[in-house]
Amino acid sequence: MLAAGSLAALAAGTLFAWSVVAGPVGDELGGDPTATGAVFALALAVFTVALLVVGPVADRASPRVVLLAAALASGAGLGVAAAAPTLAAVAVGVGVVFAAGSGTAYVAATGLAARLPAGRRSHALGVVVGGYAAGPVVLGAVGPAVVDASGWRLAVATLALVVVALGTVAAGLAPRTWPVAPSPPVAGPRRARRAGIVLLWGVFALGSAPALAVFARAVDLGTASGLDVATAGRVLSGVAAGNLAGRLLAGPLASVRGPRAGLAVALGLEAAALVVLALADGAVVTLVGVTAVGLAYGALSALVPAATAEVGDPARFGRTYGRVFTGWGLAGLVAPLVAARLTAGGDWGPLLLLGAVTAVAALAAVAALAAATRLGTRRA
């Protein structure tokens, strides 16, 4: 189950390497950066909707069927994009079909890990979402050279084959039916569980927004901090590396202390890093600070699904996590726009301090979540 989830997540995460081909696609098909950026914005929206819509279906359908359908949809979307005569056709292929397949694979992959025993669940989810983050890291490293050597169309067509192969193997490794959840929900009565899900939505939205703003403008943050262009480019690498490390490290932490304790640590780290970035300058401070933000965001991405399985019913993980994930979707749409507006004059201080405030608000939601869970358990 863990191998199936990791391979499916690896395939799903390649959606987030769109920037590797965005420039060549725009050059050939006549799209400026705003137009190619709109393709990715559409993909984020469809990815989020896919989790919301497919989640309840995935809870009832065979994991093998869901993963195979996701693989075929993802491959078809990339195939459409590879042969597309216009940017609009690319948007349909990548922004709609591939994004829907990617979201479907992601909800099934996390669902496999969420149904493992409670003592192994957080660690498994960390590995699965780590695979999801590894996709764009790998393509970011090798993709530009492949695109330069073969052209973007052949590169995308090849990726289609790779994604279908990964998804097919994942489907073969997955069980025919979902295993019975080994542990009941711990939050007690339905009202307490509902309150917990609402609070988790707020944690994901408020905690993700600052990191997503930094992701969207990482290189600009580096240059605004006085770094040269080459060093500023490493800022994005630092965020990505921190993101991957946070996903892998969060699982063991949550296995020992629980996902809510891990969320508190991650959000506290994020708030502190943003304050330091707002008040201090220098290459070392900037690189360490953005890496810490990425680390916190990666941990958040692994711990929120673990907390969702703990607060809700693991047997209905797809439905519940699909709802919680819309908090991330909202943050992904709003945070880059707010970042662009607040940093238009070149001053990053207000945005970073605002991000620290939202991280603290998310930390308060974690505290409220712990209180609601304790209350629900006593009433039960």
Secondary structure as GFF3:
##gff-version 3
##sequence-region A 1 380
A	DSSP	alpha_helix	2	13	.	.	.	ID=ss1
A	DSSP	three_ten_helix	14	17	.	.	.	ID=ss2
A	DSSP	alpha_helix	19	29	.	.	.	ID=ss3
A	DSSP	alpha_helix	33	60	.	.	.	ID=ss4
A	DSSP	alpha_helix	63	82	.	.	.	ID=ss5
A	DSSP	alpha_helix	87	90	.	.	.	ID=ss6
A	DSSP	pi_helix	91	98	.	.	.	ID=ss7
A	DSSP	alpha_helix	99	114	.	.	.	ID=ss8
A	DSSP	alpha_helix	118	150	.	.	.	ID=ss9
A	DSSP	alpha_helix	152	173	.	.	.	ID=ss10
A	DSSP	alpha_helix	190	216	.	.	.	ID=ss11
A	DSSP	alpha_helix	218	224	.	.	.	ID=ss12
A	DSSP	alpha_helix	229	257	.	.	.	ID=ss13
A	DSSP	alpha_helix	259	279	.	.	.	ID=ss14
A	DSSP	alpha_helix	283	311	.	.	.	ID=ss15
A	DSSP	three_ten_helix	314	316	.	.	.	ID=ss16
A	DSSP	alpha_helix	317	342	.	.	.	ID=ss17
A	DSSP	alpha_helix	349	379	.	.	.	ID=ss18
###
